[in-house]
Amino acid sequence: MPRFLLGILHPRRLEFFLNSIEKIDFIDKAFAENMPSSAAYKTLRDFALDKGYDYLILTADDVVVSDFALKQVIKAVLFHNYPITTGWSLVRPNMKYANITLFPPKNIEKKIGKPILLHEYGFIPTRMIEDNFKRDVYVLQVWFVGFSLTAIRRDVLSDWEVRGWFFNPHPIYQPEEYEGRRGFWSGFDLWFSFDSWRKGYRKLCVLDAYVPHLPVGYSHGWRELRVGKEPANLRFEEAKKPMIL
């Protein structure tokens, strides 16, 4: 049995996420607490590699992680053995589009370092997932993965150049500096999808591994951030019971 680590970006303490993650007790968990995203992803990647894990499964902190969705991803990893295997979320709660795409955005190479608008991604409508279910199809090869329980195999982790897609100057949230400007990096999932694609790694989406995404309001989200307010920390929780799939 491969060794799995659930890697959690944890810059906030959102109650609905914490309530869901506390119920997940069959897998080792690592929380990258109070870190900018760049540092958090690097910390989780390095920890997984250093400790000999075969897969790192990434999740954000504004989702609801269910036992069922996580186990569906793990089952698909074991059965299909793709380098990258992911669940999915709605792009936004009021939009019937999933945060996966079949193909890269047009002229993607020319857009590195620039924001990509929502309509440029090519997110698939949820009716496509429903149509697949009607045909008893539960997996789909994809291009973009949005880190909704995204399992990354060890060889891909070793090859991953962790960075965002573009730098976002910001008047308030300024944990990082780039070319003399203060702000933060955005689009880590887009860069990962692009970087892994150009290196030849295939990605699989598990269509019945749905991960509810509950983005908090703009002002509430900023208030909840603990980056720069509390020390950066990697917290580890060992699984409490064996994984039974």
C-alpha positions as CSV (number, residue, x, y, z in Angstrom):
1,M,0.0,0.0,0.0
2,P,1.5,3.4,-1.0
3,R,1.9,6.0,1.8
4,F,-0.4,9.0,1.5
5,L,-0.1,12.4,3.2
6,L,-2.9,14.9,3.2
7,G,-1.3,18.3,2.8
8,I,-3.3,21.3,4.0
9,L,-2.8,24.9,3.3
10,H,-3.9,26.5,6.6
11,P,-3.6,30.3,6.6
12,R,-7.0,30.7,8.3
13,R,-9.1,28.8,10.8
14,L,-12.5,28.3,9.1
15,E,-14.9,26.4,11.3
16,F,-16.6,24.4,8.5
17,F,-13.3,23.2,7.2
18,L,-11.9,22.3,10.6
19,N,-15.1,20.4,11.4
20,S,-14.7,18.3,8.3
21,I,-11.0,17.7,8.6
22,E,-11.2,16.5,12.2
23,K,-13.4,13.6,11.0
24,I,-10.6,12.4,8.6
25,D,-8.6,10.1,10.9
26,F,-7.3,7.4,8.5
27,I,-4.5,9.3,6.8
28,D,-1.5,11.3,8.0
29,K,-2.1,15.1,7.9
30,A,0.3,18.0,7.6
31,F,-0.9,21.5,8.2
32,A,1.2,24.4,6.7
33,E,0.0,27.0,9.2
34,N,0.3,30.8,8.8
35,M,2.4,30.7,5.6
36,P,2.1,32.5,2.3
37,S,1.1,30.0,-0.4
38,S,4.6,29.8,-1.9
39,A,6.1,28.7,1.4
40,A,3.1,26.5,2.2
41,Y,3.3,24.4,-1.0
42,K,7.1,24.1,-0.8
43,T,6.9,23.1,2.9
44,L,4.3,20.4,2.2
45,R,6.2,19.1,-0.9
46,D,9.5,18.9,1.0
47,F,8.0,17.2,4.0
48,A,6.3,14.6,1.9
49,L,9.5,13.9,0.0
50,D,11.7,13.9,3.2
51,K,9.4,11.5,5.0
52,G,9.1,9.0,2.2
53,Y,5.5,9.5,1.2
54,D,4.4,8.1,-2.2
55,Y,1.6,10.7,-2.7
56,L,0.8,14.1,-1.4
57,I,-2.9,15.0,-1.5
58,L,-3.4,18.8,-1.5
59,T,-6.4,20.7,-0.2
60,A,-7.2,24.3,0.5
61,D,-8.8,25.5,3.8
62,D,-12.1,26.8,2.4
63,V,-13.6,23.4,1.4
64,V,-15.5,20.6,3.1
65,V,-13.4,17.4,3.0
66,S,-15.5,14.2,3.2
67,D,-14.4,10.7,3.9
68,F,-16.1,9.6,0.7
69,A,-14.4,12.0,-1.7
70,L,-10.9,11.4,-0.2
71,K,-11.3,7.7,-0.4
72,Q,-12.6,7.9,-4.0
73,V,-9.4,9.8,-5.0
74,I,-7.2,7.2,-3.2
75,K,-9.1,4.3,-4.9
76,A,-8.5,5.9,-8.3
77,V,-4.8,6.4,-7.5
78,L,-4.5,2.7,-6.7
79,F,-6.6,1.5,-9.7
80,H,-5.4,3.8,-12.5
81,N,-2.0,4.8,-11.3
82,Y,-2.0,8.3,-12.9
83,P,0.8,10.6,-11.8
84,I,-1.9,13.2,-10.8
85,T,-5.4,12.3,-9.6
86,T,-7.9,14.9,-8.4
87,G,-11.4,15.5,-7.2
88,W,-13.3,18.6,-8.2
89,S,-15.2,21.6,-6.8
90,L,-17.5,24.2,-8.3
91,V,-15.6,27.2,-9.6
92,R,-18.0,29.4,-7.6
93,P,-21.0,28.3,-5.5
94,N,-23.4,30.0,-7.9
95,M,-21.8,28.7,-11.1
96,K,-22.5,25.3,-12.6
97,Y,-18.9,24.8,-13.8
98,A,-16.3,22.4,-12.3
99,N,-12.7,23.5,-11.6
100,I,-11.3,21.2,-14.2
101,T,-10.6,21.6,-17.9
102,L,-10.0,19.2,-20.7
103,F,-7.5,21.4,-22.6
104,P,-5.1,24.3,-21.8
105,P,-6.3,27.9,-22.3
106,K,-5.5,29.2,-25.8
107,N,-2.0,30.5,-26.2
108,I,-1.2,29.6,-22.6
109,E,2.6,30.0,-23.1
110,K,2.2,33.6,-23.9
111,K,0.2,34.3,-20.8
112,I,2.7,33.3,-18.1
113,G,2.9,36.1,-15.5
114,K,-0.5,37.6,-16.5
115,P,-3.9,37.0,-14.9
116,I,-6.2,34.7,-16.8
117,L,-9.8,35.6,-16.8
118,L,-12.4,33.0,-15.7
119,H,-13.9,32.5,-19.2
120,E,-10.4,31.9,-20.6
121,Y,-9.9,28.7,-18.6
122,G,-12.5,26.5,-20.3
123,F,-14.0,25.0,-17.2
124,I,-16.3,22.2,-18.0
125,P,-20.1,22.5,-17.2
126,T,-21.4,20.2,-14.4
127,R,-23.9,18.8,-16.9
128,M,-20.9,17.1,-18.6
129,I,-20.1,15.3,-15.4
130,E,-23.8,14.3,-15.0
131,D,-23.8,13.0,-18.6
132,N,-20.8,10.9,-17.8
133,F,-22.5,9.4,-14.7
134,K,-25.4,8.4,-17.0
135,R,-22.9,6.4,-19.0
136,D,-21.3,4.9,-15.9
137,V,-18.1,6.9,-16.6
138,Y,-16.5,8.1,-13.3
139,V,-13.1,9.3,-14.4
140,L,-12.0,11.8,-16.9
141,Q,-8.5,12.8,-18.2
142,V,-8.1,16.5,-17.6
143,W,-5.6,19.4,-18.1
144,F,-6.4,21.8,-15.2
145,V,-6.7,20.6,-11.6
146,G,-7.8,23.0,-8.9
147,F,-6.2,21.3,-5.8
148,S,-9.6,19.9,-4.7
149,L,-8.0,16.8,-3.1
150,T,-5.3,16.5,-5.8
151,A,-3.0,13.5,-5.3
152,I,0.5,14.1,-6.6
153,R,2.8,11.1,-7.1
154,R,6.3,11.3,-5.6
155,D,8.1,11.6,-9.0
156,V,5.9,14.6,-9.9
157,L,6.6,16.1,-6.5
158,S,10.3,15.9,-7.1
159,D,9.9,17.5,-10.5
160,W,7.5,20.3,-9.4
161,E,8.8,23.8,-9.6
162,V,6.6,25.5,-7.0
163,R,5.5,29.0,-8.0
164,G,2.4,31.0,-8.7
165,W,1.2,31.9,-12.2
166,F,1.4,35.7,-11.6
167,F,2.4,38.1,-8.9
168,N,-0.4,40.2,-7.4
169,P,0.6,43.5,-5.9
170,H,-1.6,44.4,-3.0
171,P,-2.0,47.4,-0.7
172,I,-2.7,45.4,2.5
173,Y,-1.7,41.7,2.1
174,Q,2.0,41.8,1.4
175,P,3.8,38.7,2.6
176,E,6.1,38.4,-0.4
177,E,8.2,40.7,-2.6
178,Y,8.8,40.4,-6.4
179,E,10.7,42.8,-8.6
180,G,10.5,45.5,-5.9
181,R,6.8,45.2,-5.4
182,R,5.0,43.8,-2.3
183,G,2.0,41.5,-2.5
184,F,1.4,37.8,-3.1
185,W,1.6,35.1,-5.7
186,S,-1.6,33.8,-7.3
187,G,-2.6,30.9,-9.5
188,F,-0.5,28.0,-8.0
189,D,-3.0,25.5,-9.4
190,L,-2.7,27.0,-12.9
191,W,1.1,26.9,-12.8
192,F,1.1,23.3,-11.5
193,S,-1.3,22.2,-14.3
194,F,0.8,24.0,-16.9
195,D,4.2,22.8,-15.5
196,S,3.1,19.2,-15.2
197,W,1.5,19.2,-18.7
198,R,4.7,20.5,-20.4
199,K,6.7,17.8,-18.5
200,G,4.3,15.1,-19.9
201,Y,2.5,14.1,-16.7
202,R,-1.2,13.0,-17.2
203,K,-4.0,14.0,-14.9
204,L,-7.1,12.2,-14.0
205,C,-10.3,13.6,-12.4
206,V,-12.5,11.4,-10.2
207,L,-15.9,12.6,-11.1
208,D,-17.7,11.3,-7.9
209,A,-15.1,12.9,-5.7
210,Y,-16.9,16.2,-5.2
211,V,-15.4,18.7,-2.8
212,P,-17.8,21.5,-1.7
213,H,-16.0,24.9,-2.0
214,L,-17.3,27.6,0.4
215,P,-15.3,30.8,-0.3
216,V,-15.7,33.3,2.5
217,G,-16.5,36.9,1.8
218,Y,-13.7,39.3,0.8
219,S,-13.5,41.3,4.1
220,H,-14.0,38.2,6.3
221,G,-11.4,36.3,4.4
222,W,-8.7,39.0,5.0
223,R,-9.6,39.2,8.7
224,E,-9.2,35.5,9.1
225,L,-5.7,35.3,7.6
226,R,-3.0,34.7,10.1
227,V,-0.1,35.0,7.8
228,G,2.4,37.5,9.3
229,K,0.3,37.6,12.5
230,E,1.3,34.2,14.0
231,P,4.5,32.2,13.5
232,A,4.7,30.0,10.4
233,N,4.5,26.3,11.5
234,L,4.2,22.8,10.1
235,R,1.9,20.7,12.2
236,F,1.7,17.0,11.8
237,E,-1.1,14.6,12.8
238,E,-0.6,10.9,12.5
239,A,-3.5,8.7,11.3
240,K,-5.5,7.3,14.2
241,K,-6.7,4.1,12.4
242,P,-5.8,2.0,9.4
243,M,-7.2,3.1,6.0
244,I,-10.0,0.9,4.9
245,L,-11.2,1.6,1.4
